[in-house]
Amino acid sequence: MKLQAALLLSFAAAAFAAERPVVPASSRTEVPDYVREIKPILVEHCYRCHGASQQKGGLRLDTAALAKKGGDTGAGFKVGSASESLMVQAIKGTHSDIPRMPYKKPALSGEQIAIIERWIASGAHAPENEAPESARHWAFVPPVRHTPPNVQPSRWARNPIDNFILERLTRQKITPAPEASRPTLIRRLNLDLIGLPPTPAELEAFLRDRRPDAYERLVERLLESPHYGERWGRTWLDVARYADSNGYSIDAPRSIWKYRDWVIAALNRDLPYDRFVVEQLAGDLLPDATVDQRIATGFHRNTQINQEGGIDPEQFRVESVLDRVNTTGTAFLGLTIGCAQCHDHKFDPITQREYYQLYAFFNQTVDDGHGKEAPGGMLELVDYRRSQDELEKEREEAEQELDRYLNIKGNDVLQWENKLTPEGRAKLKAAVTKALKVQAAERTVQQKRAIYAAFKSDDPEFKSRNAKLTKLEKGSTPLTTLVMMEQKQPRRSYLFTKGDFTRDGGDVAPGVPSVLNPLSARGNSTNRLDLANWIIAPENPLTARVMVNRVWQQYFGRGFVETENDFGTQGSPPSHPELLDWLATEFMRQGWSLKTLHRLIVTSATYRQSSRARPELQISDPLNKLLARQSRLRLDAEVIRDLALSASGTFADKIGGPPVFPPQPDGVMTLGQVKRAWTPSQGADRYRRGIYTHFWRATPYPALTVFDAPDAFSACTRRLRSNTPLQALTLLNDETSYDFAQHFSKRLMAEAGKSESERIHLAFSICLNRPPKALEKKRLERLLSELRAERSTPDPEVWTTVARVMLNLDETITRD
């Protein structure tokens, strides 16, 4: 086993090194861009004391001209000489009279100081018409439809996106990368659009298709695939903080998977994004709202629900409403609205009163069920026929929930039992008398249930839990899903003084931040539907930009605005502002069609570039912000699972349905306060896509969290991409990973015959969509030989080891 482990790790390491070319580091020498590189540093570190609100020492730094003018101690900087500039001396702490700046705050990094020095030394160039901070921030001004620049050589450009990108590259004297190879393109497209790799047959068909529009035909086929909705639905569920449990310490299961299925279906039918927004925020308020439109409002029922005893239900109802306000700001506006919950926003023009005006929109829904057994706002789906497996899973959960409650009440029952007189026992039902003869620690749930019913049958918690279990035992419980519902009686909304809901700061009515477009309300009946229509109004400067930026981020690793959840004054300025605005206006002009947006991006020459590292770009654009090549991206957690499912031949392609329970390590479900069962699904449900895995907030599925799946406690607009040894160990040794490897090896042996060479080629075709290189093939052949010599290992085990190697390669879990 030591040899096997060493070979596995050495092969994976060698493959990793082969795919990650080493580029020598070198210092940057190009002229810094003031708007994109200098101003963000000043905004972050200097504006608080030297901006529009105050100018300590008479110094104001919110334009380059004002910075040059300086303050009480003289000019801020001397153009052409960084060493003689007061600004540089202050931030480096080398001035004899001025302390190091920012005062009593963390110092600027060496790189930040070097950028400022180079900017001053190179002429301190800045826009002539730069407006001070008090002027309206770029993101609060509606996008302008710029004319795509005419750049030579124009033959590289395939659509207007490329004109904007090429113009910027030309200005920086950078040439774009060549187009990626056809195997790379089909793999990239498949993983990006449907989250599944191409099969060997699909790869071969594309390579043989020499028609001029072969690539475009591939795009259309993938956009029409039902798996498109699953791939892109997962990114929206991150934003919606979707999970299959209530959160907090009890973390009871919830029924809301119909919302997840609504998202998938809506994206598959290309529901226009403006309708996508409206139906999630206010589908229940639309005239003659359909069942689907009401299910869509589950977006804001993904908040946590606290069902602990002894809590203040109003406190946690308020917490849910606050979460909805903050999530609305993050998901649709890209603003840190939550920063105005306790006071006026420190940086953006959003007041605390405006925050609670937004709060008033969401304060009229029915109680969320905090502190109760059953949440409010349930929609019964009477036409849905539940499978026996679904009913059994829910019955098990209901029984465990009742058992947990009965155990809590165990001492009370024991005291009652000890006080029972012979006459009292004689009056009990036979089942109760029989149960009482069993030692308390050995009683079944049914016995404890019968005893408690005799002890205190009028206990409302017990009654609701017992009734739920009884219905499930009879198979008569209808499917429900959490939805938004307006209260019949309006609830008063008021400002929370310092964010404390117990401190009444005066009435507020529904309203929106004045810095954005005005609200068009319908008289006195202002509600969530008005808010939704305000968000998707063409005049709103943020909605289209935010969504376009988020989609772009998925394809290139970062958005035009790198701080994708903060378009405010503290966020990063856009790297390509004209292109961002052109795409935002084009998105709206095309009827808010997401598929049209995807098609536009993936058919561009920019998207189709090779991702191969280039030494000259490491100097001029180390973070690839200018997009002179594609980006290599580690796959999302669910896609890594889906790729292994596809490779192993076990992939179950059913769309939608209740969450499933693939195998996971023992002990995971003991980590939360409530110990819950995890019974692995059988049959096809064992091999469903990652998006369908049941996600407990308190004890999330480990194989997803190890690859950075979000925790579902708050909106996630960008996943992290960490790189840890635990990820490699999971792919090697996790029960599910080993199961995939066994099935993969059987597939190789069945589909490629007995030839080692054929099997190795098929393994590479399935996992990497390319043939093996000579060195790679030689290493695998050596591995096979040494494994067979080690212990006369049976052939299936040998090929299982090869399959484990292939599924663990860096290249396998990377989109090139």
Secondary structure, DSSP 8 states (H G I E B T S, - for coil): -HHHHHHHHHHHHHHHHHHS---------S---IIIIIHHHHHHHTHHHHSSS-BGGG---SSHHHHHH-BTTB-S-BTTBSTT-HHHHHHHT--SSS--SSTTS----HHHHHHHHHHHHTT----TT---TTS--GGGS----------SSGGG-SSHHHHHHHHHHHHTT-----B--HHHHHHHHHHHHTSS---HHHHHHHHH---TTHHHHHHHHHHTSTHHHHHHHHHHHHHTT--SB--TTT--B---HHHHHHHHHHHHTT--HHHHHHHHHHGGGSTT--HHHHHHGGGGG-S-----TT--HHHHHHHHHHHHHHHHIIIII---GGGGSSSS-SSSS--HHHHHHHHHHHTTB----TTSSS-S-EEEETT----HHHHHHHHHHHHHHHHHHHHHTHHHHHHHHHH--HHHHHTS-HHHHHHHTS-GGG--HHHHHHHHHHHHTT-HHHHHHHHHHHHHHHT---EEEE---B-SS----EEEGGG-TTSEEEE--S---TTS------TT---HHHHHHHHTSTT-SSHHHHHHHHHHHHHHSS-SSSSTT--STTS---SSHHHHHHHHHHHHHTTT-HHHHHHHHHTSTTTTB-----HHHHHH-TT--S-SS---EE--HHHHHHHHHHHHT------S-S-B-----TTGGGSSSS--------GGGGG--GGGB---SSS--HHHHTTT---SSS--SS------HHHHHHHHHSHHHHHHHHHHHHHHHHHSTT-HHHHHHHHHHHHTSS---HHHHHHHHHHHHHHHHHH---HHHHHHHHHHHHHH-TTTTEE-
